[in-house]
Amino acid sequence: MAKSNIAPTKSNLLAVKAQLAVSQDGYELLEQKREILVMDLMRMVDKVKLLEQKIDETVAKAYPSLKNMLMAVGSDRVERIAQGVSYDFNIKEKPMTAAGMQFNSIGVELPERQLFYSFMDSFADTDKVMAEFFELLELLTEMASIRTIVWRLAMEVKKTQRRVNALDKMVIPQAQETKKYIESVLEERERENVFVLKNLKSRSEKR
């Protein structure tokens, strides 16, 4: 790693030492932050896997129920029932904390299930179909929220890793090389000064 192009003076040596100390402290803090972010990211990924399993299980129940309903009453009647169902969903941003950091995710407020059809128009498993698809909607909503946080955490890990690499591979080695160079130059000057002083002293004594 090339050293910084600065004059080898004592004041610059003090400045480089201060920069090196700050960089090393920053590296340790960023490394700790990266580890915490990765741990939280892995925890969220595990949560996503569990949700995916629940979604698969719910889909495996909901769609066969819908298929049975279609076969029992026909698609026209199912369509008439479906057209009578109307819900309003409130989608908004919501703050979430992960790895000690605040992120904005999405939240959906699901309304309570209601009966939009009469008993004359209903099918024996209509409520079951509605309940299972409502459950699926809740799981998908939660999945969307968690995936948003996972994506943001992954981006933060990537950004932190770049900073860690920059300090480890560039900033700290360059500061170390510059410090070593200035110290060697100052030591050489000190030896030269000592040599000159000895010569002057020796000449003075001879006179």
N, C-alpha and C positions, 0 to 999 in steps of 0.2 A: 504494500500500500504506500503510495507516494505521500510525502509529508506536505504540510501546508507551506505555502511560499510566504513566510513572514520572517522579519529580522530576528536573529538570535540574541535577544536581550533578556535581562532578568524580568522586566515587566511583562514581556510576552510569554516568558516561561510560567509566570504566575497565572496569566490568563489561560494558557493551555492546560495547566494543571486543574484550574477551576472548571474549564470546559470538560475535561476528561472525567472529573468527579461527578459532574452533573449528568453526563452521558451514561456513565456506569450505573448511577442511581436510577436514571430513566429506563435503562435496559432492564434492570431487575424488576421495576414496577410494571413495565409493559409485559414482561415475561409472566409475572403473576396474573396480570389481567388476562393475558391470552389463555392461560391454564384454566382460569375461572370461566371464561367464555366458552372454551371447548367443553368443559364439564357440563355447563348449562345447556349447550347445544346438543350434546349427547343425550341428556335427560329429556329434552324436548323431542328429539328424534325417536326415543323409546316411546314417548307418549303418542307420537304420530303413528307408530307401528301398532300400538294397542287400539287406537281409534280406527285405523284401517281394518283391523280384525273385526271390531264391532260393526263397522259399516258393511263389511262383507256378510256378516251374520244377519244383519237387518235386511240387506238386499235379498239374501237367500230366503227370507220370510215374506217380505213385502210383495215382491213380484209374483211369486206363485199365488199369493192371496188375491192379487189383482187379476191374474189369469183365471182363477176359479170363478171370480165374480163375473168376468166377461163371458165365460162359458155358461154360467147359470142364468144371467138375465139379458145377455146380448150387449153389443157395443153401443147401440143407440141409447138404451136406457142408462148405461154407465155414463155416456157422454152428457145426457140430460142432467144426471145427478152432479157430474163434475162442473157443469156450467153454472149450477146453483151455488157452488162453493166459492166463497170469496174471503180472503184474508188480507189484512194490511200488515206489512212487516217494516219495522223501523231499523234501518241500517245506519250505524254511526261509528265514528272512531272512538276507541277506548284506550286509555293508557295501560300499559302492562310493564311490570318490572322483571327483568331477567339479568342475571350476573351483576346486580346492583345498578343497572342502567334502565332508564325509562325509554320504552318504545311505544309507538302508536300502532295499534292493531285495529281490526274491525270487529264490531259486535252487532249482533242481530237480536232484537227483542221479538221473540215469537209470541203471538197471541194465544189465548186459551182456545182449545178446540170447541167448536160449536156445532149444533145440529142445523144444517142448512136445507134439509129435505124432510118431507113428511114420512110418517110410518108406512103410508101406502106406497111410496116410491122407494122405500129402503129395501135393501137385500140383507139377509141374515148376517153376512160377514162384512157389510159396508163399514160399520164402526171399526171392525178389526183392520180393514184396509187403511182407513183414515189414520188410525192410531199408529200403525206400522210405518206409514209414509211420513207422519209427523215426527216419529222417532228418528227416521232417516234424515229428515230435514235438520233436526237439532244436531245430529252427529256431523253432518256436512258443514253446518255453520261453525261448529267448534273446530272442525278440521281446517276450515279456511282461516280462522283466527290464529290457530297454532302454526300453520304453515307460514303465515305472514311473519310471525316472530322468529321462526326457524330461518327464514330467508334473511331477515335483518341481522340475526346473530351470526350467520355464516359470513355476511358481508363485513361485520365488525371484526370477526376473527381474521379474515383476509387482510383488512386494513391494519390491524394490530400486528399481524405477522410481517407485513411489509416494513413497518416501523422498527420492529425488533431486528429484522435482517439488515436494515440500513444502519442501525447503531452497531450491530455486531460485525458487519462486513466492511463498513466504510468509515463511519464517524469515529468510533473508538480506536480502530487500528491507525487511522490517520493522526488522531490526537496523540496516540502513544509514540508513533514515529516522529512526530514534530517535537514532542517533549524530549525524546531520546536525542534528537539532532541538536536541539538548543542546549541541552545539558552537556553534550560532548564538546560543542563549540565553546561554551563558557568555561568548561574545565580546561580546555586547551589554552584559552586566553589566560586563565589563572596560572597555568604552568609557565606560560611565556612571561607573565608579569613577575612571577617568582624568580625565574631565570634572569630577567633584566635587573631586578633588584639585587640579586646576589652578585651579578657582575659589577653593578655600580658600587656596591659595598666593598667588593674586593679591590676595585680601582682606588676607591677612597682610602682604604687601609694602606695600599702600596704608596700612595702619595704622602 
